[in-house]
Amino acid sequence: MEYSAVSTIWIMVGTVLIFFMQAGFAMLETGMTRVKNAGNIAMKNLVDYCIGSVTFWLIGFGIMYGGDGAVLGKIKGVAMESVYGGGMLPDGIPFWAFLIFQTVFAATAATIVSGAMAARTKFAAYCIYSLMISLVIYPISGHWIWGDGWLAQLGFHDLAGSTVVHMVGGAAAFAGAWMLGPRIGKYSRSGKSKKIPGHSMPLSVLGIFILWFGWFGFNGSSVLPLTGDTVSLVGKVFCNTNLSAAAGAVTAMCISWAWKKKPDIAMTLNGALAGLVSITAGADVISTPLAVLVGIVSGAIVVGGMHFIENVVKIDDPVGAIAAHGFGGLWGTVAVGLFSDGTATKTKGLLLGGGGYQCGIQILGGIVVFLYVFAASALLFKIVQKTIGLRVSAEDEMDGLDISEHGFSNTYTEVLSSDGISAPMMNVPKIDGKAFDSTENAENLNISKVVIIARKNKLDALLHAMNDINVTGVTITDVTGYGIQKGNNDKYYRSSDADLNLLPKVKVEVIVSTVPVSRVVETAEKVLYSGNYGDGKIFVYDVKNVVKVRTGEVGREALIDESK
């Protein structure tokens, strides 16, 4: 084969851009989760790429491109031209350039799942998933479409992976999030969804910009070889990619603005992402005006899809991966069957007078791939769940996966949200001072401040216990620190023992005047005790005076509701 320098350089540039998308996914997902899991989510994005690169080279490439079987390729050995030949290569492209190009696509499919399963997945379990999706799951469906399998033979069209990459990731994310269950505190006892905001929207915005930048390589470098008319086609693909993303972002922003009375940042970001995902299948065969329409519809789909997943199906997806990649990928796949100009498909799209064949093939392929990946992923996660376990313990989840999975403590704190509070305290009963005997009332002559340092996973039980004894007001602060053991529970950093280790804790402060201090302390001790290091501390202080700013009341009167 005579190699083309231009085409080879082009595919290498695209490879680098797609590789850089890993950083975009890491930033997007890290920003949309809580800071106590920031290191863990970034680590997952790194490791799934590393594991995927090796396993795809060892076996995955053979399954995907090692022959022209209708269902599977043939594994002949590790991916080398001397083993597999060059029958699968685009004109003018060397084998090694094609291999690394396909590797970064496989890694993209794997990394989509990390966000949907964030904040509660065992790291070892995620590593097993990363191994299997690049080893078997992705290559099988990839062979059907890009490896001249049965869908390709029927005329299924997917330029750069709305189905092959993104819907595969979205379906696996659906299975994983479903089997994991929601994060602690995501749903109230009545089943109502509660907001758990990410710790850094600017970080997520940076992630989207990186993804958008990388997507020009994702779609553009899929146009091969880069000769003659394809040079002009690359420009069209770039424009379609950009316009669909922009239209998706604006649509999602406007819908969320009209619905929630505020332009939602996270929803707008997912609108842009859904626009990118949706145009990926047909950026080469859809006209620019229709690409805008594809983006508009994708923006609406991601808003409705995220609401459906979170509030109807009640699956907790912290970053919206299922809606953006799964639903967006399916829409992009069908859009080819509706709007194709016929230049790279068997017929024109249904709405352009080409009949229903292409649309039917696109729908068939999208549904079959989604069901296959969902079933295969669910089976994989079930096996992992029954063996090493899929989800971390409640205590580890509340402490954060950075420390529980990696032994790394954050040196800065996040704003406390509803972390661990499964049901807010409502309709607090009025205090009846006569409920206590005279001995207890003698203790109540003074105003005291009780400060409780506790594990985060005990916060829910502690608040309800305080409510039960009529402690009607609390101040909660997210803190880090260490005690006598200096926070050192066999933790290390970069293979070195940590002399001092800041542990994430919660500080609960209450001012008591009517409820006996002894009762508050005793109740807190019962809730917090486990017998292990790190159960916490309780501090009791005398309070000289209290002033209620609104009324000017002082002393105990300032702590008692005026309606009593």
C-alpha positions in Angstrom: 0.0 0.0 0.0 1.2 3.5 -0.8 0.8 5.7 2.2 -0.5 9.2 2.1 1.4 11.7 4.3 -1.5 14.1 4.4 -4.0 11.5 5.5 -1.6 10.0 8.0 -0.8 13.3 9.6 -4.6 14.1 9.7 -5.5 10.9 11.5 -2.6 11.4 13.9 -3.9 15.0 14.7 -7.4 13.5 15.2 -6.0 10.9 17.5 -4.3 13.5 19.7 -7.5 15.6 19.9 -9.6 12.5 20.8 -7.0 11.5 23.5 -7.3 15.0 24.9 -11.0 14.5 25.3 -10.1 12.2 28.3 -9.1 15.3 30.1 -12.4 16.9 29.2 -14.4 14.0 30.6 -12.3 14.1 33.7 -12.9 17.8 34.3 -16.6 17.6 33.5 -17.3 14.7 35.8 -15.0 16.0 38.6 -16.8 19.3 38.6 -20.2 17.7 38.8 -19.4 15.6 41.8 -18.5 16.5 45.3 -15.0 17.4 46.2 -14.5 14.4 48.5 -14.6 12.2 45.3 -12.6 14.5 43.0 -9.4 12.5 43.0 -11.3 9.2 42.6 -13.2 10.3 39.5 -10.1 11.7 37.9 -8.2 8.5 38.7 -11.0 6.5 37.0 -10.7 8.5 33.9 -7.0 7.9 33.8 -7.1 4.2 34.6 -9.9 3.3 32.2 -7.8 4.7 29.4 -4.7 2.8 30.5 -6.5 -0.5 30.9 -8.4 0.0 27.7 -5.3 0.8 25.7 -3.6 -2.5 26.7 -6.7 -4.8 26.5 -7.8 -3.4 23.1 -4.3 -4.0 21.7 -4.2 -7.5 23.2 -7.7 -8.8 22.2 -10.2 -6.1 21.5 -8.8 -5.1 18.1 -8.9 -8.7 16.9 -12.6 -9.0 17.8 -13.4 -5.8 16.1 -11.3 -5.9 13.0 -9.9 -9.5 12.7 -12.0 -10.7 9.9 -15.3 -10.2 8.1 -17.6 -12.4 10.2 -21.1 -11.2 10.6 -21.0 -11.2 14.4 -17.4 -11.5 15.5 -13.9 -10.9 14.2 -11.2 -13.4 14.7 -8.6 -13.1 17.4 -5.3 -14.0 15.9 -2.9 -12.5 18.4 -2.0 -9.0 19.5 -2.7 -6.1 17.2 0.1 -6.1 14.6 0.1 -5.7 10.9 2.0 -9.0 10.5 -0.8 -10.7 12.3 -3.9 -9.0 10.9 -2.7 -7.6 7.6 -4.1 -4.4 6.2 -7.5 -5.3 4.8 -9.3 -3.1 7.3 -7.1 0.0 6.7 -8.5 3.1 5.0 -6.6 4.1 1.8 -3.2 5.5 2.5 -3.2 4.9 6.3 -0.5 2.8 8.0 -1.5 0.1 10.4 0.0 1.7 13.5 -1.8 5.0 12.9 -5.1 3.1 12.5 -4.5 1.1 15.7 -3.9 4.1 17.9 -6.8 5.9 16.2 -9.2 3.1 17.1 -7.7 2.8 20.6 -8.7 6.3 21.6 -12.3 5.7 20.4 -12.5 2.5 22.5 -11.2 4.4 25.5 -13.8 7.1 25.0 -16.6 4.6 25.2 -15.2 3.2 28.5 -14.8 6.5 30.2 -18.4 7.6 29.7 -19.5 5.3 32.5 -17.4 6.7 35.3 -19.6 9.8 35.7 -22.9 7.9 36.0 -21.4 5.6 38.6 -19.6 8.3 40.5 -19.3 8.6 44.3 -20.2 5.1 45.3 -18.4 2.5 43.1 -15.5 0.4 44.4 -12.4 1.3 42.4 -11.5 -2.4 41.9 -15.0 -3.1 40.5 -14.6 -0.2 38.1 -11.2 -1.5 36.9 -12.8 -4.8 36.1 -15.5 -3.0 34.1 -12.9 -1.0 32.2 -11.1 -4.2 31.4 -14.2 -6.0 30.0 -15.7 -3.2 28.0 -12.5 -2.6 26.0 -11.8 -6.4 25.9 -15.1 -7.7 24.7 -18.3 -5.5 25.0 -17.2 -2.5 22.8 -15.3 -4.6 20.2 -18.3 -6.9 19.5 -20.8 -4.1 18.7 -18.0 -2.2 17.0 -17.4 -5.1 14.7 -21.1 -5.1 13.7 -20.8 -1.5 12.4 -17.2 -0.6 11.7 -15.7 -4.1 11.2 -17.9 -5.0 8.3 -20.3 -7.0 10.4 -24.0 -7.6 9.9 -25.2 -4.0 10.5 -22.6 -2.6 8.1 -23.7 -5.1 5.5 -27.3 -3.9 5.9 -26.1 -0.3 5.3 -26.0 1.1 8.8 -24.2 4.4 8.9 -22.3 5.8 11.9 -19.5 8.2 10.9 -17.7 8.6 14.2 -19.7 6.8 16.9 -23.1 8.1 18.0 -23.9 4.4 18.4 -20.5 2.6 18.3 -19.0 4.8 21.0 -21.6 7.0 22.8 -24.6 4.8 22.9 -22.4 1.9 24.0 -21.1 4.1 26.9 -24.6 5.4 27.7 -26.1 1.9 27.8 -23.3 0.6 30.1 -23.8 3.7 32.3 -27.6 2.9 32.5 -26.9 -0.7 33.6 -24.2 0.4 36.1 -26.1 3.2 37.7 -29.2 1.1 38.0 -27.4 -1.8 39.7 -25.5 0.5 42.0 -28.5 2.3 43.3 -28.6 6.1 44.2 -26.1 7.9 46.3 -26.9 8.3 50.0 -29.2 11.3 50.4 -30.3 11.5 46.8 -33.9 10.5 47.4 -36.0 11.3 50.4 -37.9 8.7 52.3 -41.0 9.5 50.1 -38.9 9.0 47.0 -38.5 12.6 46.0 -35.2 13.5 44.2 -33.0 15.9 46.1 -30.3 18.1 44.7 -26.7 17.1 45.3 -24.7 19.8 43.5 -21.3 19.4 42.1 -18.4 21.3 43.7 -17.1 23.2 40.7 -19.2 24.3 37.8 -16.3 26.3 36.3 -14.3 23.0 36.2 -17.2 21.3 34.4 -17.4 24.2 31.9 -13.7 23.8 31.2 -14.4 20.1 30.6 -17.0 20.9 28.0 -14.7 23.3 26.2 -12.0 20.6 26.1 -14.6 18.0 24.8 -15.9 20.4 22.2 -12.3 21.1 21.0 -11.5 17.4 20.9 -14.8 16.6 19.0 -13.5 18.4 15.9 -10.9 15.6 15.8 -13.5 13.0 16.8 -15.7 13.7 13.8 -13.4 15.5 11.4 -10.6 12.8 11.4 -13.2 10.1 10.7 -13.4 11.5 7.2 -10.7 9.4 5.4 -8.7 9.4 3.2 -8.1 13.2 3.1 -8.0 13.7 -0.6 -10.1 15.4 -3.3 -13.7 16.0 -2.3 -13.1 14.8 1.3 -11.1 18.0 2.0 -14.3 20.0 1.6 -16.3 17.4 3.5 -14.1 17.9 6.5 -15.0 21.6 6.7 -18.7 20.7 6.5 -18.2 18.1 9.3 -16.5 20.7 11.5 -19.4 23.2 10.9 -22.1 20.6 11.6 -20.3 19.5 14.8 -20.0 23.1 16.1 -23.6 24.2 15.2 -25.2 21.1 16.6 -23.4 21.5 19.9 -24.3 25.2 20.1 -27.9 24.6 19.2 -28.1 21.9 21.9 -26.7 24.1 24.6 -29.0 27.1 23.8 -32.0 24.8 23.6 -31.3 23.1 26.9 -30.6 26.5 28.5 -33.9 28.0 27.3 -35.9 25.0 28.4 -34.4 25.0 31.8 -34.8 28.8 32.1 -38.5 28.6 31.2 -39.1 25.6 33.4 -37.0 26.5 36.5 -37.0 30.3 36.1 -33.2 30.2 36.0 -30.7 29.2 33.2 -29.3 25.9 34.6 -25.6 25.6 34.1 -25.3 21.8 34.3 -28.3 21.4 32.0 -26.7 23.8 29.5 -23.5 21.9 29.6 -25.3 18.6 28.9 -27.2 20.2 26.1 -23.9 21.0 24.4 -22.7 17.5 25.0 -25.9 16.0 23.7 -25.5 18.1 20.5 -22.0 16.8 20.0 -23.1 13.2 20.5 -26.1 13.5 18.3 -24.4 14.9 15.2 -21.5 12.4 15.4 -23.3 9.7 13.4 -24.3 11.9 10.5 -22.0 14.9 10.4 -21.0 13.9 6.9 -24.4 13.2 5.4 -26.6 15.8 7.1 -26.9 19.3 5.7 -25.9 22.2 7.9 -29.4 23.6 8.5 -30.6 20.1 9.5 -27.5 19.7 11.8 -28.9 22.7 13.7 -32.2 20.9 14.0 -30.4 17.8 15.2 -28.8 19.9 17.9 -32.1 21.6 18.9 -33.8 18.2 19.3 -30.9 16.8 21.3 -31.1 19.8 23.7 -34.7 19.0 24.4 -34.0 15.3 24.7 -31.3 15.7 27.3 -33.5 17.9 29.5 -36.4 15.5 29.3 -34.2 12.5 29.5 -32.4 13.7 32.7 -35.7 14.4 34.3 -37.1 11.0 33.3 -34.0 9.1 34.5 -33.9 11.0 37.9 -37.5 11.5 38.8 -39.4 8.7 37.0 -37.1 5.8 36.7 -35.2 7.0 39.8 -31.8 6.2 38.7 -29.1 8.4 40.1 -26.7 9.7 37.3 -24.6 12.5 38.8 -23.4 13.8 35.5 -26.3 13.0 33.1 -24.3 10.5 31.0 -27.3 8.3 30.3 -29.4 11.1 28.8 -26.5 12.8 26.9 -24.7 9.8 25.6 -27.4 7.1 25.6 -30.5 9.0 24.5 -28.5 11.5 22.5 -26.6 8.7 20.7 -29.9 7.0 19.8 -31.4 10.2 18.5 -28.3 10.9 16.4 -28.4 7.4 15.0 -32.1 7.8 13.9 -31.4 11.3 12.6 -29.2 9.8 9.8 -32.2 7.7 8.7 -34.3 10.9 8.6 -32.0 13.5 7.1 -29.2 11.7 5.2 -28.4 13.2 1.8 -27.6 9.8 0.5 -23.9 10.5 -0.3 -22.6 7.8 2.1 -25.8 5.8 2.9 -27.7 3.3 0.7 -30.6 5.7 0.3 -31.6 9.3 1.3 -33.3 9.9 4.6 -37.0 9.3 5.1 -37.8 13.0 5.3 -35.8 13.7 2.1 -37.7 11.3 -0.1 -35.5 8.2 0.3 -38.1 5.9 1.8 -38.0 4.1 5.0 -35.1 1.6 4.5 -32.3 3.7 5.9 -34.4 4.9 8.8 -35.4 1.4 9.6 -31.8 0.1 9.6 -30.7 3.0 11.8 -33.5 2.3 14.3 -32.8 -1.5 14.2 -29.1 -1.0 14.8 -29.6 1.5 17.6 -32.0 -0.6 19.5 -30.1 -3.9 19.1 -26.8 -2.3 20.2 -28.4 -0.6 23.2 -30.1 -3.8 24.4 -26.9 -5.9 23.8 -24.7 -3.5 25.7 -27.2 -3.0 28.5 -27.6 -6.8 29.0 -23.9 -7.5 28.8 -23.0 -4.7 31.2 -25.7 -5.7 33.6 -24.5 -9.3 33.6 -20.9 -8.1 34.2 -21.9 -5.8 37.1 -24.0 -8.6 38.6 -21.0 -10.9 38.6 -18.8 -8.2 40.2 -21.5 -7.5 42.7 -21.7 -11.1 43.8 -17.9 -11.6 44.0 -15.8 -8.6 45.1 -18.8 -6.2 45.5 -19.8 -3.3 43.4 -20.5 -0.6 45.9 -18.5 0.8 48.8 -19.9 0.8 52.3 -22.1 3.6 53.5 -19.4 4.8 55.8 -16.8 4.9 53.0 -19.3 6.7 50.7 -19.9 9.4 53.3 -16.2 9.8 54.1 -15.6 10.2 50.3 -13.9 7.8 47.9 -10.7 9.9 47.9 -9.9 8.8 51.4 -11.7 5.4 51.5 -10.5 4.1 48.2 -7.1 5.9 47.8 -6.1 7.0 51.2 -5.9 10.6 50.1 -7.5 13.4 52.1 -8.5 16.7 50.5 -6.9 19.7 52.0 -9.9 21.9 51.3 -13.5 21.6 52.3 -16.7 21.7 50.2 -19.8 23.6 51.1 -22.1 21.1 52.9 -25.1 20.2 50.9 -27.6 17.5 51.9 -24.8 15.1 52.3 -26.2 12.1 54.2 -29.5 13.8 55.1 -32.1 11.5 53.8 -35.1 13.4 55.1 -35.1 17.0 56.2 -36.4 17.9 59.6 -39.9 19.4 59.3 -42.6 20.5 61.7 -40.3 20.5 64.7 -42.4 20.0 67.9 -42.6 22.8 70.5 -40.5 22.5 73.6 -42.4 21.9 76.8 -40.0 22.7 79.7 -42.3 21.0 82.1 -41.5 17.7 80.5 -38.3 17.5 82.6 -38.2 17.0 86.4 -37.0 19.6 88.8 -33.4 18.2 89.0 -33.0 18.5 85.2 -34.5 22.0 85.2 -31.9 23.2 87.6 -29.3 22.4 85.0 -31.2 24.5 82.5 -30.6 27.8 84.3 -27.5 28.3 82.1 -27.1 28.5 78.4 -24.7 26.0 76.9 -23.1 25.4 73.6 -22.5 21.8 72.5 -20.0 21.2 69.7 -20.0 17.7 68.2 -17.3 16.5 65.8 -18.5 13.4 64.0 -18.1 11.1 61.0 -20.1 12.3 58.0 -22.1 9.1 57.7 -23.5 9.7 61.2 -25.0 13.1 60.4 -28.4 11.9 59.4 -28.9 9.8 62.5 -27.5 12.6 64.7 -29.9 15.2 63.4 -32.9 13.0 63.8 -31.8 12.1 67.3 -31.5 15.8 68.2 -34.9 16.5 66.8 -36.3 13.7 68.9 -35.1 15.4 72.1 -36.4 18.8 71.0 -33.1 20.4 70.0 -34.7 22.7 67.4 -31.7 24.5 65.9 -28.3 23.3 64.6 -25.3 24.8 62.7 -23.5 22.4 60.5 -20.0 22.9 59.0 -17.9 20.6 56.8 -14.5 20.4 58.3 -11.2 18.4 58.1 -8.8 17.7 60.9 -7.2 15.0 63.1 -7.1 13.9 66.7 -4.7 12.0 68.9 -4.0 9.5 66.2 -3.1 12.4 63.8 -5.6 11.0 61.3 -3.2 8.2 60.5 -5.1 5.0 59.9 -2.4 3.2 57.8 -2.8 5.8 55.1 0.0 6.7 52.8 0.7 9.2 50.0 3.0 8.3 47.1 4.1 5.2 48.9 5.2 7.1 52.0 3.5 6.9 55.3 1.5 10.0 56.1 2.5 11.5 59.5 -0.5 13.8 59.5 -3.7 13.1 57.7 -6.6 15.5 57.5 -9.8 13.5 57.8 -13.2 14.8 56.5 -15.6 15.3 59.4 -18.7 17.3 60.2 -19.1 19.8 63.0 -22.5 20.1 64.5 -23.1 23.1 66.9 -26.2 23.5 69.1 -27.1 26.0 71.7 -29.3 24.6 74.5 -31.1 26.3 77.3 -34.3 24.3 77.9 -33.1 20.8 77.0 -30.6 19.5 79.6 -27.0 19.4 78.3 -26.6 15.9 79.8 -29.4 14.7 77.6 -27.9 16.2 74.5 -24.5 14.7 75.3 -25.9 11.3 76.1 -28.0 11.2 73.0 -25.0 12.2 70.8 -22.8 9.5 72.4 -25.3 6.8 71.7 -25.6 7.8 68.0 -21.9 8.3 67.3 -20.4 5.3 69.2 -18.9 2.5 67.2 -15.9 1.7 69.4 -13.4 2.6 66.6 -10.9 5.4 66.3 -12.5 8.5 64.8 -15.9 8.3 66.5 -15.6 12.0 67.3 -15.5 14.4 70.2 -18.1 16.4 72.1 -17.3 19.8 73.6 -19.5 21.7 76.1 -19.1 25.5 76.6 -20.8 28.0 78.8 -22.5 30.8 76.8 -22.4 34.2 78.4 -25.3 35.7 76.5 -27.4 35.4 73.3 -28.9 38.3 71.4 -31.7 37.8 68.8 -30.9 40.4 66.2 -34.4 40.8 64.8 -36.2 41.5 68.2 -33.4 42.5 70.5 -34.3 39.8 72.9 -31.4 38.5 75.1 -30.6 35.4 77.1 -32.9 32.4 77.0 -35.7 34.5 75.6 -33.7 34.9 72.4 -33.7 31.1 72.0 -37.4 30.5 72.5 -39.9 30.9 69.6 -42.1 34.0 70.3 -45.1 31.9 69.3 -44.8 29.7 72.3 
